[in-house]
């Protein structure tokens, strides 16, 4: 299969610069990075893509078995990196993609040399001694609502996830992104995302890692950022002056500054 067509891979920026791979979260696509790309493009080669079932990826490539676990998405990332013959790329993952990046780095350490985790969460459900932000009942109800009425769920949840109620256009954009995603494929990705537990995988991360959290985020509260930071040896935690779960859209300047500062330190 043509990997670049499967995942609608696009490459921009400076072909001579270090490579940065930007990976979107659930219900989104690569367009969500449009405010970040200009900050990177002068000095970096920038790779963007859509997960199968999202954006303009090839829907015929969807496999419920493959994408019923985060490993399936991580294999896609590795195959994209293989196809472009990337070496020591910096993988920037938003939300669930942060954990997909962790898995991909473990599968192909020669391909991914650093991680930037934007609003990550290794587990969304609370556990003994761990606060993920949701009870098991919360997640069951969320998935039941999503599966029974995806468009209604999108309209209700997008503004909550985005935060920034004084800027309703941001929630509207996220809702539109959710609504452009195939509902059947979105249901699979949602279950994979919200029922995953990647806490043990964090211990194996051995590459330079930046963890970005927001001051207020209903999807990934600050306890989660602290957990990720402490679980990854040598990681750096930055709390952005931003609210909501999508700081690359709601606070692009602060987000870009944190990412570019981290990249500069890798040279």
N, C-alpha and C positions, 0 to 999 in steps of 0.2 A: 504493500500500500504506500502511496505517496504521503509521507508523514507531514510534509508542509501543507498539503491540501487538506489532509485529515483535520489538522488543528489550526488551519488558517494562519500559518506562521508568517509574520512580517518582520523584516529586519531593516532598521533605520539607524541614523546617527553616524558616528565616525568609524569607518571600517578598520582603521588602524588602532583604535582604542580598545581598552579592556571591555569584555562583554558583560552586559547586565541583562538578565532575563526577568521580565515582569509578568507575574502570574496573578490572575484575578480570582476573586472569591466566588462563593455559591451565588447563582442567579445573575452573575455579571458577565462581562466580556472585556476584551482588551481595550475597548474605548474608555473604560474607567480610568486608564492611566494617561489620558491625553494631557493632563495638566502636569504630569511628571516627566514625560518624554522630553520636552524642550529643555528641562534643567539638566538632562543627562546627555543629550544628543551631541553636543559639541565635542566632548571628551571621551565618549563611550559608544561602543556598538550596542545598540538596544534591540533585543529580541522580544517580540510580543506574540501571543498565541491565544486561541480559545480552546477550552476543554470541550471534548465531544459532548454535544447536547447544549452547548452555549454558543452565543454569537453566530459566527459564520463558519463554524467547524462543520465537517461533513457528517450529517446525522446518520448516514448509512453505516458509519463506523461504530455506532453505539452498541454496546454489549452489556446487558444487565448483569451478567456474571462478572465481567471484568470490573465494572464500575460500582459493584456492591461493596468494595473496600477501597480505602485510600491508596493501597498498593497499585491498583489499576491506573489511577491518575498519575501516580509517581512514575510508573512505567512509561506512560505517555511523555512525561517530562524528559526522562532518560533517552527515549527514542528521538525526541526533538534535538536534544543536545548531541546525540550520536550523529544524527543526520547533518547537523551543521558543524560537526567535529569541534565542539566547544571544549576549551581547556580552562580550568580554574575560573569559570563564570561565577558572577555574583547573582544568586537567585533571590529575587525580591518577591515574597509571597504575601498576599493579603488574606487575612482571616484563615479559612481552612487551608489555603494554599501554603501558609507558613509550615504547616505540618506535612503537607505533600512534599515541600522542599526538603524537610528533614529526612523523609524516607528516600527521596531521590538522591540526596547527597550520600546516604548510606549505600545505595545500590551502585552508584557510579562516582566514587570519590575523586576520580581524576577529572571529571566533568564540572563539578561544582566546588568552588574554592572558598566561598563565603556565603552567609545567609543574612538577609534582612527580613525580619518577621513583623509585619504590620498588623496590629491588633490580633495577635495569635491566641488560640485556645487549644490545648491538647485534649481537653474534655469539657463538654458543656454542662454535664450533669454533676451536681454536687456529690461528693463522696465523703467518707469519714476522714476528717482532717484536710479536706480539700473543698474549696468553694469554686464551682464552675459558673455559677450564676443562675442555674435552673434546677428544679427538682425533676425526678423521673416523670412525675405527673405533668409538669409543665411541658416537657419535651413530647410526651405522648399526645397531649392535647394539641401542641403545635403541629405535629406531623399529621394528626387526624384532620385538623382544619385544612392543612395544605393539600392533603390527598382528596378531601371531599369537595373543596372549592378553591382551586389554586388561584384563580384571579381575585377572588374575595380576600384570600389570605395575603396575596401580594399587596393589595390596596391598603389593608389594615397594618401590615407589618413593615412595609418599606419606610414610612415616616418614623416608626419607632426605632428601627435599625439605624437609620441615617442620623437620627437626633436633629438638632438644629431646627426646632419648630418655627423659629422666626424666619427661616429660609425654606419655605415649603417646596420651592423648585428642586431642591436637592432630593427630597423624598419622592417627588414626582419622577425624577430621572431614574431613581432606583426602582420604582414601581414599573416604569416602562421597560427597564431592563429585565426585571422578573417576568413581565408579561410577554416578552419576545422570546423567552426560553420555552422549549417544548415541555408541556406540563408532565408528560409521562417520564421523560428523562430527568426533569427537575425533581420529581418525587424520589427517584433513585439516589440522586446526588444529595438531596436533603437528608435522607435516612443515613447515608454514608457519613455525611458531615456531622449531624447532631447526635448520632449514636456512637461515634468513634471515641477511642481512648488511646491517645498516643503519648501518654506521660512517660512510659518507660523508654520510648524512642529518644526522648530528649537527652538522656544520659550518654548516648553514643555520639552526640554531636562533638566534633573535634575541630571544626573550622571556625574562623572569626565570625561572630554572630552579633547582630544588632537587633534588639527587641524594642519595638515602638508601641507604646500604649497611649490611650487618650485619658484625659482627666475624668471623663464620664463616658461609659460605654456599657449599654445594657447587655450586649452580647458577650463581651469579654471584660469583666470588671477588673479593677486594678490588682486585686488579689491574684488574678490569673497571670498578669504580666510579671508580678513578683515571683510567682511559682516558676514560670518559664525561665526567667533570668537566673534564679538560684539553681535550677536543674541543669543548665548548660554551663559548664566550666568556662570562665573567662569571658562570658557574654557581657555586652553593654546594654543597659536599660535606659531608655529615654522616654520621659513622660511629655508628650506633646501638649501644647496649649491648644487643645482641640476637644470637641465633644462629638459623640456618635461613634459609629463603627467604621466609617470610611473617611479617615483624615486626608487621604490623597485627593478627595473631592471637596471636603468641607474646610480644610486648612492646608492647601497645597504648599504654601510657602514654608511653613514650619516642617512639613513632612519632607519636602525636597531638600531643605537645609540639613536635616538630620541624615538623610540618605547620602547626599553628596559629601558631607563631612566624614562619614564612615568610609566611603569609597576612597577619599583622599588619603585616609590613614592606612589603606591597604597597599599603597604604592611603595 
